[in-house]
Amino acid sequence: MILSMMAEYNISFSVAPKLVELIRECCNDPKALAGVALDRCVAEERKKDLDQQVHVLTTIAKAKSIKQHAIKKAFKRHQSALGGPSKRRKY
């Protein structure tokens, strides 16, 4: 519940432990306090961040590969339009 609220209001996850401390100090209901924890959730968020970084890096690598392939293909088309490397005249 805390993480969904933080995501909804675009609050940085780095403040989550302090937010939990604040909730514990302000709340008087012991049953509600027993359910306030972030141990597993923080690890899950770190894993999501890492997965997102890996996704970005693989996307960049794929884009670079596609760009290199397109450049090679364009170069071959350009060479064939000129008659190929062996048919060029040397001056």
N, C-alpha and C positions, 0 to 999 in steps of 0.2 A: 504494500500500500504506500509506503514511504517513497520507494523508488518510482512508482507510477506517478505520484504527485510531483516528484522532482523532474521527471521527464516531461510531464505536462507543462510545467512552468519554466522549463529550460534552466534548471538549477544544476550547477556543476556537481558531479558525484564526489568530488574531493571534499565537499563540506558535509557529506552524509554522516560521518561519525560524530561530528559536532552537533548536527541536527538531532541525532538520537540522544545525545547527552542533554540537550535542551529539552526535548520531550520528556525525558525521565525526570528532570528537575521540576518541570511545570505540572506534570500529571500527578493526581492524588489517588487514582484508582489502581490498586495493586494488580488486579487481573489484567488491565490494559497494559500495564508496564511489563508484565511477564511476556507478552507477545512482541515487544519491541526489540528487534535485533537485526543486525546487518551482516553478520559473519559470512554466511554463504553468499549473500547478494553482492557484496563488494567483489568477491572473487569472480562471480559470474559477470559482473560489469567489466572487470579487467579483461576477462576472456573475450567478451564481445568487442572491446576496444582493439585487442590484439587481432582478432579475426577480421575486423574492419581494415586494419592496417595491412594485413596480408592480402586481403581482397584488392585494395588499392594498388599494392605493389605488383600483383599478378596482372591486373588490368593494364598497368603501365607497360609491363613486359610484353603483353600480348599486342598492345597498340604499337609498340616499337617494332615488333616482328612483322606486323601487318604493313607498317610504313616501309620497312626495308624491302619487303616483297613487292610492294607497289612501285618503289623506285627502280628495282631491278627489272620489273616488267616494262616500265616506261622506257628505260634505257635500251632494252632489247627492241622495242617498237621503234625507237628513234634510230637505232642502228640499221634496222631492216628498211626504214624509209630512206636512209642514205645509201642503201645498196650493200650494207654489210661492211665489216671492217676490211675484208680482203679485196673488195671491189673499189675501194677509194683510190683516187689518183694522188700520187705524191708529187708535189711541185718543187 
